[in-house]
Amino acid sequence: MSYTIAVENIKCGGCANSIRSKLLEKALARAVDVDIEHGEVHVDGNPEWREQAVSALAKMGYPEVGSVEGVKAAAARAKSFVSCAIGRIDNAVHDKAADGK
Protein backbone atom coordinates (compact mmCIF):
# COMPACT_ATOMS: atom_id res chain seq x y z
CA MET A 1 0.00 0.00 0.00
CA SER A 2 1.11 3.55 -0.52
CA TYR A 3 0.13 7.08 0.41
CA THR A 4 1.28 10.65 -0.15
CA ILE A 5 2.09 13.37 2.37
CA ALA A 6 2.20 17.00 1.17
CA VAL A 7 4.93 18.75 3.18
CA GLU A 8 6.48 22.18 3.55
CA ASN A 9 10.11 23.25 3.01
CA ILE A 10 11.40 20.72 0.46
CA LYS A 11 13.98 22.66 -1.53
CA CYS A 12 16.42 20.28 -3.17
CA GLY A 13 17.89 16.82 -3.55
CA GLY A 14 19.55 17.13 -0.15
CA CYS A 15 16.14 17.54 1.45
CA ALA A 16 14.82 14.59 -0.52
CA ASN A 17 17.78 12.42 0.51
CA SER A 18 17.30 13.27 4.19
CA ILE A 19 13.58 12.52 4.03
CA ARG A 20 14.12 9.23 2.21
CA SER A 21 16.91 8.14 4.58
CA LYS A 22 14.98 8.98 7.76
CA LEU A 23 11.77 7.19 6.79
CA LEU A 24 13.66 4.09 5.65
CA GLU A 25 15.96 4.16 8.71
CA LYS A 26 12.95 4.28 11.05
CA ALA A 27 11.34 1.42 9.08
CA LEU A 28 8.30 3.60 8.37
CA ALA A 29 8.43 2.77 4.65
CA ARG A 30 9.54 0.11 2.20
CA ALA A 31 10.30 2.77 -0.41
CA VAL A 32 10.10 6.57 -0.55
CA ASP A 33 9.88 8.89 -3.56
CA VAL A 34 10.13 12.64 -2.98
CA ASP A 35 8.62 15.06 -5.51
CA ILE A 36 10.61 18.22 -4.83
CA GLU A 37 8.65 20.40 -7.26
CA HIS A 38 5.26 19.58 -5.72
CA GLY A 39 6.43 19.15 -2.11
CA GLU A 40 5.13 15.61 -1.86
CA VAL A 41 6.49 12.52 -0.19
CA HIS A 42 5.18 9.30 -1.73
CA VAL A 43 5.51 6.44 0.72
CA ASP A 44 5.27 2.74 -0.05
CA GLY A 45 4.39 1.31 3.33
CA ASN A 46 1.69 0.49 5.81
CA PRO A 47 -0.90 3.33 5.88
CA GLU A 48 -1.23 2.72 9.63
CA TRP A 49 2.30 4.17 9.96
CA ARG A 50 1.28 7.45 8.29
CA GLU A 51 0.99 9.46 11.51
CA GLN A 52 4.44 8.25 12.62
CA ALA A 53 5.85 9.26 9.23
CA VAL A 54 4.18 12.69 9.48
CA SER A 55 5.66 13.13 12.97
CA ALA A 56 9.16 12.10 11.84
CA LEU A 57 8.98 14.53 8.91
CA ALA A 58 7.80 17.38 11.16
CA LYS A 59 10.70 16.77 13.57
CA MET A 60 13.07 17.13 10.60
CA GLY A 61 11.50 20.45 9.56
CA TYR A 62 9.13 19.13 6.90
CA PRO A 63 5.68 19.49 8.49
CA GLU A 64 2.54 18.42 6.68
CA VAL A 65 1.07 21.30 4.68
CA GLY A 66 -1.21 23.45 6.84
CA SER A 67 -0.16 21.88 10.14
CA VAL A 68 2.03 24.70 11.50
CA GLU A 69 1.88 28.50 11.51
CA GLY A 70 3.81 31.51 12.75
CA VAL A 71 6.80 30.81 14.98
CA LYS A 72 6.38 27.05 14.60
CA ALA A 73 6.56 27.43 10.81
CA ALA A 74 9.76 29.48 11.15
CA ALA A 75 11.27 26.84 13.42
CA ALA A 76 10.33 24.13 10.92
CA ARG A 77 12.09 26.06 8.13
CA ALA A 78 15.23 26.32 10.25
CA LYS A 79 15.18 22.57 10.97
CA SER A 80 14.70 21.83 7.29
CA PHE A 81 17.90 23.75 6.47
CA VAL A 82 19.83 21.44 8.80
CA SER A 83 18.21 18.31 7.33
CA CYS A 84 18.92 19.63 3.83
CA ALA A 85 22.61 20.18 4.66
CA ILE A 86 22.91 16.68 6.11
CA GLY A 87 21.34 15.24 2.97
CA ARG A 88 23.78 17.14 0.77
CA ILE A 89 26.74 15.91 2.82
CA ASP A 90 25.48 12.33 2.63
CA ASN A 91 25.11 12.66 -1.15
CA ALA A 92 28.66 14.02 -1.46
CA VAL A 93 30.12 11.24 0.69
CA HIS A 94 28.27 8.55 -1.28
CA ASP A 95 29.33 10.12 -4.59
CA LYS A 96 33.00 10.15 -3.54
CA ALA A 97 32.78 6.57 -2.30
CA ALA A 98 31.26 5.50 -5.61
CA ASP A 99 34.08 7.27 -7.47
CA GLY A 100 36.64 5.44 -5.31
CA LYS A 101 38.04 8.60 -3.72
C-alpha positions in Angstrom: 0.0 0.0 0.0 1.1 3.5 -0.5 0.1 7.1 0.4 1.3 10.7 -0.1 2.1 13.4 2.4 2.2 17.0 1.2 4.9 18.7 3.2 6.5 22.2 3.5 10.1 23.3 3.0 11.4 20.7 0.5 14.0 22.7 -1.5 16.4 20.3 -3.2 17.9 16.8 -3.6 19.6 17.1 -0.2 16.1 17.5 1.5 14.8 14.6 -0.5 17.8 12.4 0.5 17.3 13.3 4.2 13.6 12.5 4.0 14.1 9.2 2.2 16.9 8.1 4.6 15.0 9.0 7.8 11.8 7.2 6.8 13.7 4.1 5.7 16.0 4.2 8.7 13.0 4.3 11.1 11.3 1.4 9.1 8.3 3.6 8.4 8.4 2.8 4.7 9.5 0.1 2.2 10.3 2.8 -0.4 10.1 6.6 -0.6 9.9 8.9 -3.6 10.1 12.6 -3.0 8.6 15.1 -5.5 10.6 18.2 -4.8 8.7 20.4 -7.3 5.3 19.6 -5.7 6.4 19.1 -2.1 5.1 15.6 -1.9 6.5 12.5 -0.2 5.2 9.3 -1.7 5.5 6.4 0.7 5.3 2.7 0.0 4.4 1.3 3.3 1.7 0.5 5.8 -0.9 3.3 5.9 -1.2 2.7 9.6 2.3 4.2 10.0 1.3 7.5 8.3 1.0 9.5 11.5 4.4 8.2 12.6 5.9 9.3 9.2 4.2 12.7 9.5 5.7 13.1 13.0 9.2 12.1 11.8 9.0 14.5 8.9 7.8 17.4 11.2 10.7 16.8 13.6 13.1 17.1 10.6 11.5 20.4 9.6 9.1 19.1 6.9 5.7 19.5 8.5 2.5 18.4 6.7 1.1 21.3 4.7 -1.2 23.4 6.8 -0.2 21.9 10.1 2.0 24.7 11.5 1.9 28.5 11.5 3.8 31.5 12.8 6.8 30.8 15.0 6.4 27.0 14.6 6.6 27.4 10.8 9.8 29.5 11.1 11.3 26.8 13.4 10.3 24.1 10.9 12.1 26.1 8.1 15.2 26.3 10.3 15.2 22.6 11.0 14.7 21.8 7.3 17.9 23.7 6.5 19.8 21.4 8.8 18.2 18.3 7.3 18.9 19.6 3.8 22.6 20.2 4.7 22.9 16.7 6.1 21.3 15.2 3.0 23.8 17.1 0.8 26.7 15.9 2.8 25.5 12.3 2.6 25.1 12.7 -1.2 28.7 14.0 -1.5 30.1 11.2 0.7 28.3 8.5 -1.3 29.3 10.1 -4.6 33.0 10.1 -3.5 32.8 6.6 -2.3 31.3 5.5 -5.6 34.1 7.3 -7.5 36.6 5.4 -5.3 38.0 8.6 -3.7 
